């Protein structure tokens, strides 16, 4: 007899179990009773209580908190004690703001784990069933087109929809994409050992240029991307400063961030700080240097040789697996990454940006549904395994030996293994 699936649901708190409260400053967020006095969303609290009573699904809370606050965790626990005491202490999970919530799931995330959250960023990183709670103030930017439940249907209906999904496999309703929108990419200074982060981060544009520093795209990593209304401009995006974005899904901006706006006419990059907006076309030009980049894409699957990963080139929308036209990822990467210090047994290349995009469908890498699953700058190294008789990975000849490629502490084989069966785009760039 097949083992019955064990389902879990994780309720976000701010904006989901509670009413979202806009803070006028960071200092306000750090004040005592800021979280303790948040009003509940009674419909969502009622749904959680019904699910707990049903015993068909295990109920958790999963809430972000500001580590700078001395009160946040204690106040959120006190809030639950008052409004949802049915949730036991060991089912209340808290993670620092800005971190991937899925990394805090007990025992690791499973495909039977549901996240109910009002914030698109958290949903995009969730590997189980991600469901957006529509709370009346979110959903204005069209960044989420997946499963969604509107709390206005009431607690009983919310619980009914979740149990129908768990017990009968009935799909959740989905949101439709907005028709008129532009795509926006927000880049932040990368915190890496390769350069002095504090010399570039938080610097107003005029002071950065006056100090003689150069604006280099490789110093930046993608922080957020999504859709915004066509009337949103770089100037209006200055209003994104000083807020964490939960109420309308736009990200918070800090001084030194770069915003790229893509419209039907093309794309432009802007350096935005609270006092000024500067167009920086050089940022885009640097990111397009073809001689420094490697790009490949396809359906990801492991090869027959030990440690090999292939990208099957698409035939239209048809998924092609072993036996079809494909590229050996590590073979192409090794050829591209050769340096003057390369020996038959070693690859050694500094300042490499390596980025992987992943999707369930054959889509362009800039499509909003595509997730950035890896984005790191570091030192690319590869050690040949097995000595002269090593034929693994690249075929049956000594010159095609198996390299375990790493980007600092990341084993790229292990990263790609997690994407098997998905459509991936791989970018590598010598900086």
Steps between C-alpha positions, in 0.01 A plus 500: 500500500637841403594720791257787553645842426570716804397858424620815674391862454706802603312824571686829460414752769550863386233570238359146521397413856530867595402827336803659334603825665713745302792635704611857440858420596732219606494646851125444517547131416742470791264649758338278766147370426527570125433132424308420817220743416445398136135426427419145386350395169218302666417311179854362471530424872168313478628298203810398697286390794274290275800330342650418840169351616471291182826312573542454123793739484767622741486876555806720554568872499805623307575866557793731426631734769753782519809380689556860609176492699522394863125439509391345169516125575363529854218726381408270213485206740282707734275589206458131417431419865208741487357450150608147398598308813423174316837530324752336737835660578697244298290584192586871510798571275679832469769594249696825449356747248640461151591132535340213310213372713522153348841453664335507845245223439551214750651196331528683166226602262287229333255508210224452760586831672267795434595864557221756540664842470409848374849579366607378156873481582441232764275302265753499216758323717255236626550151352173356631152639430514881508169682550466876508258649751318797350446734794343799327815712468741272312489363146532843337818434301417173327819328620317177593298291255482178701258356757313755710223522760310815586433536871171676425340157441515439877678258730280198426545535123874551535534182704268315262717591198820390678348168611363437149854542365646269765236225496370513141779666305266783396705788360498845656377798299779689319564866433516627143793721392443869453483599135668840518823485695876547478761268641734634767827356630657628822873441553687550827872518569629148543645424843806301400861469608617601151474872577422744780121488534483806722692708244209459255189410697285787629692761298300780331581516129671841500728406790582164340610661172679789676711248692624350174326164541367325191146367469555135402209265436682197640491660844120465495263206549132473416286567809148511354315490172133537422234689309396858570239730350608677183467837672767403757821693427850510643408825672190350663702200617680726743187448712619140548771620740463425867224239479518123490248466217264253665191708443524524120774251410754754384844455659667738739772708338825610657748758378727347230226274356457497123156462342462371143165576335410293193226635274384421146749759374800348679663518843676767704700483823484757779710560809246606760559659837259698720615830349556435132451268202780451245478296181801265475506346150847359565349255747300331224783514249733317738247227563477436124871440429481179293873423506492463878188287526392141462130434451316169454152374567285189474329224693731389783572129547792287627702307243594134504856585600571562865470867591383625162214744445342571163272771369269358234441762235128560447312385195224760505322454833567127509710376792803313365689259721798266458563413139391838361724795409667621818802674652726363772499784753839433656674442167386840371572667833853355520581609144372848576678535836852406384767739622876520468530312829294205382671163508357162390394446859384841613285800403568829676306818407438809713200734508235283337131589516290183474121521481234230451135570409246221541143441385252218457439607139704595195498877549734794450729560797356849557144371528354589844424131567868406472681473833863596562620196699872581508680835476856519630833666422815319598803295409424214261712194561495146365695197610522194276391186683639152446842566346600398148233229473213734579256485208197622689281790403625610164528172306745212463836666443766624744468860376132495600546436866246577772548833677320588823445869434449729796432869542667566832303275738225406251517170314338581165418134433294489820327827408405373153390160632223681686365637169459167320187486289472879489573746222810693597699793363864516605709817482867527587705818469865586543504828688 
